Amino acid sequence: SSGLATTVRADLNAFVFEDFAIPTLSIDATLLADQARIDAITAPYGGTDGLRGSGFVGYDGTFRVDLAGSLGEMARDPNVQRFAPGATGRTHLRASVRGDGVVTSVDARSAT
């Protein structure tokens, strides 16, 4: 081993994770001894600047991802409609998704 960190980039199509619709996104990460550090997540979203974030995924199944950004039209977002049926308009949000390998928790806050 040269001692240099290994970096990876993943460009993902939209998918579903833990019943959440995840949009198309790009991830830049650094592989470390005990985790993949997520250096940047970018997700163009709803005709806005989209979502941006960072976090980690531990090789033991733990993870944390923090996101912030804009939703262009909440009426077209399946995650918003799941928790706030009938919501419309634009919003800025911050969200944190955490997991310990067994339980996943989401804390999301919106500021219109």
Sequence and secondary structure as in RCSB ss.txt:
>XXXX:A:sequence
SSGLATTVRADLNAFVFEDFAIPTLSIDATLLADQARIDAITAPYGGTDGLRGSGFVGYDGTFRVDLAGSLGEMA
RDPNVQRFAPGATGRTHLRASVRGDGVVTSVDARSAT
>XXXX:A:secstr
  S  EEEEEEE  EEETTEEE SEEEEEEE SSEEEEEEEEE  TTSS EEEEEEEETTSEEEEEEEEEES GG
G HHHHHHSTT  S EEEEEEEEEESS EEEEEEEE 
